[in-house]
Amino acid sequence: MKNLKIILLVILMFCVQKLKSQNILHPENVFDLYFKSFVKYDDASVRELNSYLINFMGKDHTYKMSQKDSYDKKVDYFTQLFLSNLSAEVAQECKKEARDYFCVFWSNFKEAKYNIKNIKTVFNENMKDQEISEVNYTVSFKVPSHKMSINIGDIKKIGAGEMRKYLIDITDYFRKADKVVSTDQKFMMYQLKHGRDTYYWNGGPEELVWQQEEFYLKSIN
């Protein structure tokens, strides 16, 4: 019986150690979770990121939002913003086509890809003993390779039929995006030491979205 207890204790210690090692990630893996969570709006990555952060930041510093809901609200916001420039009648008749367009437009954004060039340790300018992992990476998107030749003029004067056709055409235009554009970006993650282990954390990952959106929109214009 005593030997059995010892065996069970050893097994338990092994399981705890294995579980702990699964939560020790390299900086490139942590960056991948941030990128997928906030640029690709992936809820599975948010859950995985939370399971990592909770080990050293606590539950209060995990993310509670649904990225699917956030993405849907974003599409709805731009759809309503566009429709607000049309007459009430035309806006009502073109609501579906307008939303379809913004779904494709932002779906191209979500399909962003990245390639890490290097990761280096730098020091916080304000706290010299605080080490930071600087992730230098290239991000790329697909955008249409040619300018769209349609000119609809004053959209407040356009009829529902013409507007619907325009929205269908421009949706197809972005759906066939075939040109790859890329830019170099940086992402900083604080290094937090716990014994011999190092964890990585960024307190404002929304900057990933802001940086990419700015470049994506400029690439289209």
C-alpha positions as CSV (number, residue, x, y, z in Angstrom):
1,M,0.0,0.0,0.0
2,K,2.8,2.4,0.9
3,N,4.5,1.6,-2.5
4,L,1.3,2.3,-4.3
5,K,1.0,5.8,-2.6
6,I,4.6,6.6,-3.6
7,I,3.8,5.5,-7.2
8,L,0.7,7.7,-7.3
9,L,2.6,10.6,-5.9
10,V,5.3,10.3,-8.5
11,I,2.6,10.1,-11.3
12,L,0.9,13.2,-9.9
13,M,4.1,15.2,-9.8
14,F,4.9,14.1,-13.3
15,C,1.4,15.2,-14.5
16,V,1.8,18.6,-12.8
17,Q,5.2,19.2,-14.3
18,K,3.9,18.2,-17.8
19,L,1.0,20.6,-17.4
20,K,3.3,23.4,-16.3
21,S,5.6,22.8,-19.3
22,Q,2.7,23.0,-21.7
23,N,2.1,26.6,-20.5
24,I,5.7,27.7,-21.1
25,L,5.7,29.1,-24.6
26,H,8.4,30.6,-26.8
27,P,7.9,34.3,-27.8
28,E,7.0,33.4,-31.4
29,N,4.2,31.1,-30.1
30,V,2.8,33.8,-27.9
31,F,2.9,36.3,-30.7
32,D,1.1,33.8,-32.9
33,L,-1.7,33.7,-30.3
34,Y,-1.9,37.5,-30.1
35,F,-2.0,37.8,-33.9
36,K,-4.7,35.1,-34.5
37,S,-6.7,36.5,-31.6
38,F,-6.8,40.1,-32.6
39,V,-6.1,40.3,-36.3
40,K,-7.8,37.1,-37.4
41,Y,-10.6,37.4,-34.7
42,D,-10.2,33.8,-33.7
43,D,-12.0,32.8,-30.5
44,A,-10.1,29.5,-30.2
45,S,-6.8,31.4,-30.1
46,V,-8.3,33.8,-27.5
47,R,-9.1,30.8,-25.2
48,E,-5.6,29.4,-25.7
49,L,-4.1,32.9,-25.0
50,N,-6.2,33.1,-21.8
51,S,-5.1,29.7,-20.6
52,Y,-1.5,30.9,-21.0
53,L,-2.0,34.4,-19.4
54,I,-3.9,33.1,-16.4
55,N,-0.7,31.3,-15.1
56,F,1.1,34.6,-14.4
57,M,-1.4,37.4,-14.8
58,G,-4.4,35.9,-13.1
59,K,-8.0,35.6,-14.3
60,D,-8.7,39.3,-14.0
61,H,-6.2,40.0,-16.8
62,T,-7.6,37.5,-19.3
63,Y,-9.9,38.5,-22.3
64,K,-13.6,38.2,-21.8
65,M,-14.8,39.3,-25.3
66,S,-16.1,37.2,-28.1
67,Q,-14.1,38.0,-31.2
68,K,-16.8,36.6,-33.5
69,D,-19.2,39.2,-31.9
70,S,-16.5,41.9,-32.2
71,Y,-16.0,41.1,-35.9
72,D,-19.8,41.1,-36.6
73,K,-20.2,44.4,-34.9
74,K,-17.3,45.8,-37.0
75,V,-19.0,44.7,-40.2
76,D,-22.4,46.1,-39.0
77,Y,-20.8,49.4,-38.1
78,F,-19.3,50.0,-41.5
79,T,-22.5,48.7,-43.2
80,Q,-24.6,51.2,-41.3
81,L,-22.1,54.0,-41.9
82,F,-22.3,53.4,-45.6
83,L,-26.1,53.1,-45.7
84,S,-26.5,56.3,-43.7
85,N,-25.3,58.2,-46.8
86,L,-28.1,56.8,-48.9
87,S,-31.8,57.7,-49.0
88,A,-33.9,55.7,-46.5
89,E,-35.6,53.8,-49.3
90,V,-32.4,52.9,-51.1
91,A,-30.6,52.0,-47.9
92,Q,-33.5,49.6,-46.9
93,E,-33.4,47.9,-50.3
94,C,-29.6,47.5,-50.4
95,K,-29.0,46.5,-46.8
96,K,-28.1,42.8,-47.7
97,E,-25.7,43.8,-50.6
98,A,-24.0,46.4,-48.4
99,R,-23.3,43.9,-45.6
100,D,-22.1,41.3,-48.1
101,Y,-19.6,43.8,-49.4
102,F,-18.2,44.7,-46.0
103,C,-18.1,41.0,-45.0
104,V,-15.8,40.3,-48.0
105,F,-13.8,43.5,-47.5
106,W,-12.9,42.7,-43.9
107,S,-12.6,39.0,-44.6
108,N,-9.6,39.8,-46.8
109,F,-8.2,41.6,-43.8
110,K,-8.7,38.6,-41.5
111,E,-6.8,36.4,-44.0
112,A,-3.6,38.3,-43.2
113,K,-0.4,36.3,-43.1
114,Y,2.8,37.1,-41.2
115,N,6.4,36.0,-41.2
116,I,8.7,36.7,-38.3
117,K,12.0,38.2,-39.4
118,N,13.6,38.1,-35.9
119,I,13.0,38.5,-32.2
120,K,15.4,40.3,-30.0
121,T,15.6,41.4,-26.4
122,V,15.6,45.1,-25.7
123,F,15.4,47.1,-22.5
124,N,12.5,49.3,-21.4
125,E,13.6,52.9,-21.7
126,N,11.7,53.8,-18.5
127,M,12.7,50.7,-16.5
128,K,16.2,49.6,-17.4
129,D,15.9,46.3,-15.7
130,Q,12.7,45.4,-17.6
131,E,13.5,43.2,-20.6
132,I,11.2,43.3,-23.7
133,S,11.0,40.9,-26.6
134,E,10.8,42.9,-29.8
135,V,9.1,40.9,-32.6
136,N,10.0,42.1,-36.0
137,Y,7.7,40.7,-38.6
138,T,6.3,41.1,-42.1
139,V,2.5,41.1,-42.6
140,S,0.8,40.6,-45.9
141,F,-2.7,41.0,-47.3
142,K,-4.4,40.3,-50.6
143,V,-6.0,43.3,-52.4
144,P,-7.3,43.8,-55.9
145,S,-4.5,44.3,-58.4
146,H,-6.3,46.9,-60.6
147,K,-8.4,50.0,-60.0
148,M,-12.1,49.6,-60.3
149,S,-13.4,51.7,-63.2
150,I,-17.0,52.1,-61.9
151,N,-18.0,55.7,-61.1
152,I,-21.4,56.0,-59.4
153,G,-21.3,59.8,-58.9
154,D,-23.5,61.3,-56.2
155,I,-24.6,58.3,-54.2
156,K,-27.5,60.3,-52.6
157,K,-29.1,60.5,-56.1
158,I,-28.6,56.9,-57.2
159,G,-31.5,54.5,-57.5
160,A,-31.8,51.2,-55.6
161,G,-31.3,49.0,-58.7
162,E,-28.1,50.8,-59.7
163,M,-26.8,50.8,-56.2
164,R,-27.5,47.1,-55.7
165,K,-25.6,46.3,-59.0
166,Y,-22.7,48.5,-57.9
167,L,-22.4,46.7,-54.5
168,I,-22.6,43.3,-56.2
169,D,-19.8,44.3,-58.6
170,I,-17.5,45.8,-55.9
171,T,-18.1,42.7,-53.7
172,D,-17.0,40.5,-56.6
173,Y,-14.0,42.9,-57.2
174,F,-12.7,42.4,-53.6
175,R,-13.6,38.7,-53.6
176,K,-11.1,38.2,-56.5
177,A,-8.3,40.1,-54.8
178,D,-5.1,38.7,-56.3
179,K,-2.3,41.2,-55.4
180,V,-0.2,40.6,-52.3
181,V,1.0,43.7,-50.4
182,S,3.2,43.6,-47.3
183,T,4.8,45.8,-44.7
184,D,7.2,45.4,-41.8
185,Q,5.9,45.9,-38.3
186,K,7.1,45.5,-34.7
187,F,5.3,44.1,-31.7
188,M,6.6,44.3,-28.1
189,M,6.0,41.8,-25.3
190,Y,7.2,42.3,-21.8
191,Q,9.3,39.5,-20.3
192,L,8.0,38.4,-16.9
193,K,10.3,36.1,-14.9
194,H,8.9,33.4,-12.6
195,G,11.8,31.4,-11.3
196,R,13.6,29.9,-14.2
197,D,10.6,30.4,-16.5
198,T,9.9,33.4,-18.8
199,Y,6.5,34.5,-19.8
200,Y,5.5,37.1,-22.5
201,W,2.8,39.7,-22.3
202,N,1.5,42.7,-24.1
203,G,-1.0,45.0,-22.4
204,G,-2.4,46.6,-25.5
205,P,-2.6,44.0,-28.3
206,E,-5.3,46.1,-30.1
207,E,-2.3,47.9,-31.6
208,L,-1.9,44.9,-33.9
209,V,-5.3,45.7,-35.4
210,W,-4.7,49.4,-35.7
211,Q,-1.3,49.0,-37.4
212,Q,-2.7,46.4,-39.9
213,E,-5.9,48.3,-40.6
214,E,-4.0,51.5,-41.5
215,F,-1.8,49.7,-43.9
216,Y,-4.6,47.6,-45.4
217,L,-6.8,50.7,-46.1
218,K,-3.9,52.6,-47.6
219,S,-3.0,49.7,-49.9
220,I,-6.6,49.7,-51.3
221,N,-6.8,53.5,-51.8
